[in-house]
Amino acid sequence: MDVTEIDFQKIADKYGMSKGDIRNIYYDTFEFIYKTISSLEYTEMSDEELDAMKTSFNIPGLGKLYLDRKTIKKFAEIWKKQ
């Protein structure tokens, strides 16, 4: 996977904000997604619960991050074994 360097100062200058504010916005977005997804008990959910649950996040400029039922079930099995 490629790692992209983010020029927070360039973005801050463009929008008239501080570099720290831009960095916080960026990292808070991914922290929110991580906390939301990791707070759910996938191993305990039925198929109906998984189908009803929102498992995607649309991030402007990046695209949609999502988990489908097949992927969730796969990782649930791995986590059960640990």
C-alpha positions in Angstrom: 0.0 0.0 0.0 1.3 3.5 -0.9 1.5 6.0 1.9 0.6 9.6 0.9 2.3 12.5 2.6 -0.2 15.2 3.4 0.9 18.8 3.3 -1.2 20.2 6.2 0.3 23.6 5.9 -0.6 24.0 2.2 -4.3 23.1 3.0 -4.2 25.4 6.1 -3.0 28.3 3.9 -5.7 27.6 1.3 -8.5 27.7 3.8 -7.1 30.3 6.3 -6.9 27.9 9.1 -4.0 26.7 11.3 -2.0 23.6 10.4 -3.0 22.0 13.7 -6.7 22.5 13.0 -6.4 20.8 9.5 -4.4 17.9 11.1 -7.1 17.5 13.7 -9.9 17.4 11.2 -8.1 14.8 9.1 -7.2 12.5 12.0 -10.6 13.0 13.8 -12.4 11.7 10.7 -10.5 8.4 10.8 -10.7 8.2 14.6 -14.5 8.5 14.4 -14.7 5.7 11.8 -12.4 3.5 13.9 -14.3 4.1 17.1 -17.6 3.5 15.5 -16.7 0.3 13.8 -14.7 -1.1 16.7 -17.5 -0.5 19.2 -19.8 -3.0 17.5 -19.9 -6.7 18.5 -19.8 -8.3 15.0 -19.4 -11.8 16.4 -22.7 -11.5 18.2 -24.8 -10.1 15.4 -27.3 -12.0 13.2 -27.5 -11.6 9.5 -30.6 -9.4 9.8 -28.8 -7.1 12.2 -25.8 -6.8 9.9 -28.0 -6.1 6.9 -29.8 -3.3 8.9 -26.6 -1.7 10.1 -24.9 1.1 8.3 -21.4 -0.2 7.4 -20.1 2.4 5.0 -18.6 5.9 5.4 -18.4 8.3 2.5 -15.3 10.5 2.7 -15.2 13.4 0.3 -12.2 13.3 -2.1 -11.4 9.7 -1.0 -14.4 7.6 -1.7 -16.5 5.1 0.2 -15.1 2.9 3.0 -17.3 0.0 3.7 -17.6 -3.5 5.2 -19.8 -6.0 3.6 -21.4 -8.9 5.5 -18.9 -11.4 3.9 -15.9 -9.5 5.2 -17.4 -9.0 8.6 -18.1 -12.7 9.0 -14.6 -13.5 7.9 -13.0 -11.3 10.5 -15.5 -12.4 13.1 -14.3 -16.0 12.7 -10.7 -14.9 13.0 -11.4 -12.9 16.2 -13.3 -15.8 17.8 -10.2 -17.9 17.4 -7.9 -15.4 19.2 
